[in-house]
């Protein structure tokens, strides 16, 4: 691996190419080698504020250190008890380095304004087990709250029960957007997703590439015609889809004129017209799917049908769901809407929900092997898993439901997560 890495770096630099990590590392190196450049940035942006500082890596810390002498103020917000990205290179020790190296003043923020008292109390019990934790004990601003543990025989029983509960909640006018189902690993949500779809509930799937990237890119290219002006990426993607050479046309008017005789162009023109006439998202999606099917792009019919069905579900449950909401979520990789505006029940991994909150959270999979993960075979890895569970709890405002199953696939026995005992909830 090291040999490959060295040759990979050499090949990139020989061809004047950078990958994503280079953008950070080379920025740090450049600012360190050229203080005058750091000074210029410091004068242009004299006040620097960094959120989630426990998730920064050594290169990001180097950028801050290089800019610091030229800044008027630099402030960071951090919680080492929520450091859950060490596997990706994050170093929670940056918090202490920042305080010591930059002679910073530390202000302890110990009031939890998000979660109700019952949830904060359980979260405090969990994180206090870690001898290397911060030692802070959060105080709740809001009283009350609910936390419960639900045990099921298998994954199917769990999924059906959660599906029934959420359907009942939504029928009682609890907004779908106020509910989140969180998992440690995305496979753990597959049965639940199917149960929610069978009940025609609106779902915002944040588990990554819910729709394969080729479909998402194709849909984004189709909807790009709504804006009136095409980016280079979308113009080239549309040319690939309809099988023509890129003429350089970047307004939709020019693009339609240049390819007026090409199959599917009239469908795209219809999509633009309907969108400008404030058509419902489902109508616009139907036209986009019609276009994709007309050009025989090889996309699976079942995936396209599922996409249409999910957009229909959003409209049925949320009259405010708009085409703009749909475009926002497509850009993020899902099919729902952004968390603060519209959409459905959020289904996501805990890692993707840092900084977010919902009134009602289902934290799924409190079994050994899932949370903590089966690969957590050292004390440090167990500590990170515990912090992950802590983060999941702290996404909830009013209620948390912790679920576990006793068997996988009807055979493999699953024992309760050690975290349930640490939260003093094992008997629940």
C-alpha positions in Angstrom: 0.0 0.0 0.0 2.8 2.4 0.9 4.5 1.6 -2.4 1.3 2.3 -4.3 0.8 5.5 -2.4 4.2 6.8 -3.3 3.7 6.0 -7.0 0.2 7.5 -6.9 1.5 10.8 -5.5 4.3 10.9 -8.1 1.9 10.3 -10.9 -0.4 13.1 -9.7 2.3 15.6 -9.4 3.8 14.6 -12.8 0.5 15.5 -14.4 -0.4 18.5 -12.3 -3.3 16.7 -10.7 -4.6 16.9 -7.1 -7.1 14.7 -5.2 -9.4 15.9 -2.5 -6.9 15.4 0.4 -4.2 17.4 -1.4 -6.4 20.5 -1.2 -6.0 20.5 2.5 -2.5 19.2 2.8 -1.0 21.5 0.1 -2.9 24.5 1.5 -1.3 23.9 4.9 2.2 23.5 3.4 1.8 26.6 1.2 0.7 28.8 4.1 3.6 27.5 6.3 6.2 28.1 3.6 4.8 31.5 2.5 3.9 33.6 5.6 3.1 36.6 3.4 0.3 34.6 1.8 -1.0 33.7 5.3 -0.8 37.4 6.2 -2.8 38.4 3.2 -5.6 35.9 4.1 -5.5 37.0 7.7 -5.9 40.6 6.8 -8.8 39.8 4.4 -10.5 37.5 6.9 -9.5 38.8 10.4 -12.0 36.8 12.4 -11.9 33.0 12.1 -14.5 30.7 13.6 -14.3 26.9 13.3 -17.1 24.6 14.4 -16.8 20.9 15.3 -13.1 21.3 16.0 -12.8 17.9 17.5 -13.2 16.5 13.9 -10.3 18.4 12.4 -7.1 16.6 11.4 -3.4 17.6 11.7 -3.3 19.4 8.3 -6.4 21.5 9.2 -4.7 22.4 12.5 -1.6 23.5 10.6 -3.7 25.8 8.5 -5.2 27.5 11.6 -1.7 27.7 13.2 -0.3 29.4 10.1 -3.1 32.0 9.9 -3.2 32.7 13.7 -0.4 35.3 13.9 -2.3 37.5 11.4 -5.8 37.2 12.8 -7.6 39.5 15.2 -9.7 36.7 16.7 -9.8 32.9 16.2 -12.5 30.9 18.0 -13.3 27.2 17.9 -16.3 25.2 19.1 -15.6 21.7 20.1 -16.8 18.7 22.2 -14.3 16.0 22.6 -17.1 13.7 23.9 -18.5 13.8 20.3 -15.2 12.9 18.5 -16.4 10.2 16.2 -14.2 10.6 13.1 -10.8 9.3 14.3 -11.1 6.5 11.7 -11.1 9.3 9.1 -8.0 11.0 10.5 -9.6 13.4 12.9 -7.6 14.2 16.0 -9.6 15.3 19.1 -6.2 16.3 20.6 -6.3 19.4 18.4 -8.6 20.9 21.1 -5.8 20.8 23.7 -3.2 21.8 21.1 -5.3 24.8 20.3 -5.5 25.9 23.9 -1.8 25.3 24.7 -0.1 26.3 21.4 -2.2 29.4 20.7 -2.7 30.3 24.4 -6.5 30.3 24.0 -9.0 30.9 26.7 -11.4 28.0 27.4 -15.1 28.5 28.2 -17.0 25.5 29.4 -20.5 25.2 27.9 -22.4 22.8 30.0 -26.1 23.5 29.4 -27.8 21.3 26.8 -30.5 23.4 25.1 -31.5 20.6 22.7 -32.5 17.5 24.6 -34.9 17.2 27.5 -33.8 16.2 31.0 -34.4 12.4 30.8 -32.3 12.2 27.6 -29.5 14.3 29.0 -29.4 12.2 32.2 -29.0 9.0 30.2 -26.4 10.5 27.9 -24.4 11.7 31.0 -24.4 8.1 32.4 -23.1 6.7 29.1 -20.2 9.1 28.5 -19.2 9.1 32.2 -18.1 5.4 31.8 -15.2 6.5 29.6 -12.2 7.4 31.9 -10.7 9.5 29.1 -13.9 11.5 28.5 -14.0 15.3 29.3 -15.6 14.8 32.7 -18.3 17.4 31.9 -21.7 16.7 33.1 -24.3 18.4 30.9 -27.2 20.2 32.5 -30.6 20.2 30.7 -32.4 23.4 29.9 -35.7 21.6 29.2 -37.6 19.3 31.6 -39.2 16.0 30.9 -38.5 13.8 27.9 -38.9 10.1 27.2 -36.5 7.3 26.6 -37.4 3.6 26.0 -35.9 0.4 24.9 -37.7 -2.0 22.5 -36.4 -5.5 22.0 -37.6 -7.6 19.0 -37.1 -11.2 17.9 -35.6 -10.4 14.5 -35.0 -7.6 12.0 -38.3 -8.1 10.3 -40.3 -7.8 13.5 -38.4 -4.7 14.4 -39.0 -3.1 11.0 -42.7 -3.8 11.1 -43.1 -2.4 14.6 -41.2 0.8 13.7 -43.2 1.1 10.5 -46.5 0.8 12.4 -45.4 3.3 15.1 -44.3 5.9 12.6 -47.5 5.5 10.5 -49.5 6.0 13.7 -47.5 9.1 14.7 -47.9 10.7 11.3 -51.6 10.0 11.3 -51.8 11.9 14.6 -50.3 14.9 12.8 -46.7 14.5 14.1 -44.7 15.8 11.1 -42.6 13.2 9.3 -39.8 15.7 9.3 -39.7 15.6 13.1 -38.7 11.9 13.1 -35.3 10.3 12.4 -34.2 6.7 12.3 -30.5 6.4 13.0 -28.2 3.4 12.6 -24.5 2.6 13.1 -24.1 1.0 9.7 -26.4 1.5 6.7 -27.2 -2.3 6.2 -29.1 -2.2 9.5 -31.8 0.0 8.1 -32.7 -2.0 4.9 -35.7 -3.8 6.5 -36.9 -0.5 8.1 -36.7 1.3 4.8 -38.8 -1.4 3.1 -41.4 -1.3 5.9 -41.7 2.5 5.6 -42.2 2.3 1.8 -44.8 -0.4 2.1 -46.8 2.0 4.3 -46.3 4.8 1.7 -44.6 7.0 4.3 -42.4 9.8 3.1 -38.7 8.9 3.5 -35.6 11.0 3.2 -32.9 8.4 2.7 -29.5 9.7 3.9 -27.7 6.4 3.8 -25.4 7.5 1.0 -26.0 6.5 -2.6 -29.6 5.5 -2.2 -29.9 6.0 -6.0 -26.8 4.9 -7.9 -24.7 7.8 -8.8 -25.4 7.5 -12.6 -29.2 8.0 -11.9 -28.6 10.9 -9.6 -26.3 12.6 -12.1 -28.8 12.0 -14.9 -31.7 13.5 -12.9 -29.6 16.5 -11.9 -28.7 17.1 -15.5 -32.3 16.9 -16.6 -33.5 19.3 -13.9 -30.6 21.7 -14.8 -32.6 22.9 -17.7 -35.0 24.6 -15.2 -32.4 27.2 -14.3 -32.0 28.6 -17.8 -28.2 28.3 -17.8 -26.2 25.1 -17.8 -22.9 24.5 -16.0 -20.2 22.8 -18.0 -20.7 19.6 -16.1 -24.5 19.4 -16.7 -24.2 20.5 -20.3 -21.6 17.7 -21.0 -23.8 15.2 -19.1 -26.8 16.1 -21.2 -24.8 15.7 -24.4 -23.7 12.3 -23.3 -27.2 11.3 -22.5 -28.6 12.3 -25.9 -25.6 11.2 -27.8 -24.3 14.5 -29.3 -21.1 16.5 -29.3 -20.8 19.5 -27.0 -21.3 22.6 -29.1 -20.5 24.9 -26.2 -24.1 26.1 -25.8 -24.6 27.0 -22.1 -28.1 28.6 -22.0 -31.0 26.2 -22.3 -32.3 28.3 -25.2 -29.1 27.9 -27.1 -28.8 24.2 -26.1 -32.4 23.4 -27.3 -31.8 25.2 -30.6 -28.5 23.5 -31.3 -30.0 20.0 -30.7 -33.6 20.6 -31.8 -33.7 17.5 -34.0 -32.3 15.2 -31.3 -34.5 12.7 -29.6 -35.6 13.7 -26.2 -35.0 17.5 -26.5 -38.7 18.3 -26.8 -39.3 16.4 -23.6 -36.6 18.5 -21.8 -38.2 21.7 -23.2 -41.6 20.5 -21.8 -39.9 19.9 -18.4 -38.6 23.4 -18.3 -42.0 24.9 -19.3 -43.9 23.0 -16.7 -41.4 23.9 -14.0 -41.6 27.5 -14.9 -45.4 27.1 -14.6 -45.0 25.9 -11.0 -45.9 22.3 -11.7 -45.9 19.8 -8.9 -42.6 17.9 -8.2 -44.3 14.7 -9.2 -45.3 16.1 -12.6 -41.7 17.4 -13.2 -40.3 14.1 -12.1 -42.6 12.2 -14.4 -41.3 14.2 -17.4 -37.7 13.7 -16.3 -38.2 10.0 -16.1 -40.0 10.0 -19.4 -36.9 11.6 -20.9 -34.5 9.1 -19.4 -36.6 6.2 -20.6 -36.9 7.7 -24.1 -33.1 7.8 -24.5 -32.8 4.2 -23.3 -30.1 5.1 -20.8 -30.1 1.6 -19.3 -31.4 2.7 -16.0 -33.4 0.1 -14.1 -37.2 0.6 -14.4 -37.7 -0.5 -10.8 -35.4 2.2 -9.5 -37.2 4.9 -11.6 -40.6 3.7 -10.4 -39.4 3.8 -6.7 -38.2 7.3 -7.2 -41.6 8.4 -8.6 -43.4 6.7 -5.7 -41.2 8.4 -3.1 -41.9 11.8 -4.6 -45.6 11.0 -4.6 -45.4 10.1 -0.9 -43.8 13.5 -0.1 -46.5 15.3 -1.8 -49.3 13.3 -0.1 -47.9 14.0 3.4 -46.5 17.5 2.9 -48.4 20.1 0.8 -45.5 22.5 1.0 -43.1 20.0 -0.7 -41.8 21.8 -3.7 -39.5 21.2 -6.7 -36.9 23.3 -5.0 -36.9 21.0 -2.0 -36.5 18.0 -4.3 -33.5 19.6 -6.1 -31.8 20.4 -2.8 -32.1 16.8 -1.7 -31.0 15.4 -5.0 -27.8 17.5 -4.7 -27.2 15.9 -1.3 -27.7 12.4 -2.7 -31.2 11.5 -1.5 -34.7 11.9 -2.7 -36.3 13.9 0.1 -35.9 17.5 1.2 -33.6 19.3 3.5 -34.0 18.7 7.2 -35.3 22.1 8.2 -37.7 22.6 5.3 -39.7 19.7 4.1 -39.4 16.0 3.3 -40.0 12.9 5.2 -38.7 10.6 8.0 -34.9 10.9 7.9 -33.1 7.5 7.8 -29.3 8.0 8.2 -26.2 6.8 9.9 -25.3 8.6 13.1 -22.1 9.8 11.4 -24.1 11.9 8.9 -26.2 13.7 11.5 -23.6 15.7 13.5 -25.1 19.1 14.4 -28.7 18.1 13.5 -31.6 17.4 15.7 -35.2 16.0 15.7 -37.9 15.8 18.3 -38.2 12.0 17.9 -35.3 9.7 17.3 -35.1 6.0 16.8 -31.5 4.8 17.6 -31.5 1.3 16.0 -29.3 -1.7 16.6 -28.2 -1.6 20.3 -26.6 -5.0 19.9 -23.1 -6.3 20.3 -21.8 -6.4 16.8 -23.6 -3.4 15.5 -23.2 -0.8 18.3 -20.5 -1.3 19.4 -19.4 -2.5 16.0 -17.9 -6.0 15.7 -14.6 -4.5 14.6 -14.2 -2.5 17.8 -11.6 -4.8 19.3 -9.5 -2.4 21.3 -10.3 -0.1 24.3 -9.9 3.0 22.1 -12.2 1.7 19.4 -14.8 0.9 22.1 -14.5 4.4 23.4 -15.2 5.8 19.9 -18.2 3.6 19.5 -19.5 4.8 22.9 -19.1 8.4 21.7 -21.0 7.5 18.6 -23.9 6.2 20.7 -23.7 9.4 22.8 -23.9 11.5 19.6 -27.0 9.5 18.5 -28.7 10.1 21.8 -28.0 13.8 21.7 -29.7 14.2 18.3 -33.1 13.8 20.1 -35.1 16.7 21.5 -38.1 15.1 23.1 -38.0 11.3 22.8 -35.5 8.5 22.1 -36.4 4.9 21.3 -33.5 2.5 21.5 -34.1 -0.8 19.6 -32.3 -4.2 19.5 -33.0 -7.6 18.1 -32.3 -11.0 19.6 -31.6 -12.8 16.3 -30.2 -12.0 12.8 -31.7 -14.0 10.0 -33.5 -16.1 12.5 -30.3 -17.9 13.5 -27.5 -15.8 14.8 -28.1 -14.8 18.4 -27.4 -11.1 19.3 -26.8 -10.0 22.8 -27.7 -6.5 24.1 -25.2 -3.8 23.7 -22.9 -3.1 26.6 -24.0 0.5 26.3 -27.5 -0.3 27.5 -26.0 -1.5 30.7 -23.9 1.6 31.0 -27.0 3.7 30.5 -28.7 1.6 33.2 -31.4 0.6 30.6 -30.7 -3.1 30.2 -33.8 -4.0 32.2 -36.1 -1.7 30.2 
